[in-house]
Amino acid sequence: MKTKTSLLIIGLVAIAVITAGTVIGVNLNSQIQKKQQTSKVFSLTDADNNTIASLKKGDKLNLTLPDYGDGGYVWEIVHNDENILSKTDQFAWGSSGLLGDFGKDTWVFTAINTGSASLELRCQRPFGEQDVCQTFTVTIHIE
C-alpha cells in the first residue's frame, strides 16, 4: 500500500511540475512578444509638403506623389540622409491608361536610426533645361 501511495504522490508531483513549467514558458513567451515593437506604416502625400513627421526606429514611411510624366517630368530624390531614413522600394501605380493620366509614384522608406533628416524631392525634366515643375520637402524626426 505504501508503494502505491508513494507512486501516486510522485505522479501528482510530476504533473504539477510539468504544468507549472508550461505556464511559466507560455508567460515568458508572451512577455517576449510584447517587448518586440511592431513597426507602423505612415503615409504622406503632396498635401504634406513642408511639414514635419515623427517616426520611431523601424517604422515605414510611404510617400505618394502625383506622376507628372506628361512632358517628360520625373520625381528625383535630391536630399535624404540614408543613414537615418533608407529608401527600400519605389513603384508607380494608379494610371487609368487615359491620355495624360500617369497615376502616382510611391517611395517606401524605413526609419533605420534615430535623429532628424530632411527629405526633398524635385519633379523635373532630366534632359535639356532643368525645368522644375514641383518640389516636395518634409522633415522627419525619428525616435
C-alpha angles and dihedrals in degrees: 000000000000090000093054091047091048092050091047092051092046090049093050091048090050091051091049092050093049092048092048091049091051093049092049092047093050091047093051091047092052091049091052091051091050091053093054107091114225111220119240128219119228123192127208129183136183087280087069094061113140095012136120124246125195120209138168124234108278096026121129125230121203113197114192121187132171115266110237094189092145105104094017099285117155133177117245129185104235099173132023133134102231089192089067106024117029122198106229103171145003130191144160122230146151102058113151091204092242119133109277096012107115096163121216139314120222129194121193117209131184123211101230102168139019121261139070129295136178115225114200129178128182127200107214145137110269092209135059114353114015091243109180117203099177143356132205125199131176132169114224122204114193121194 
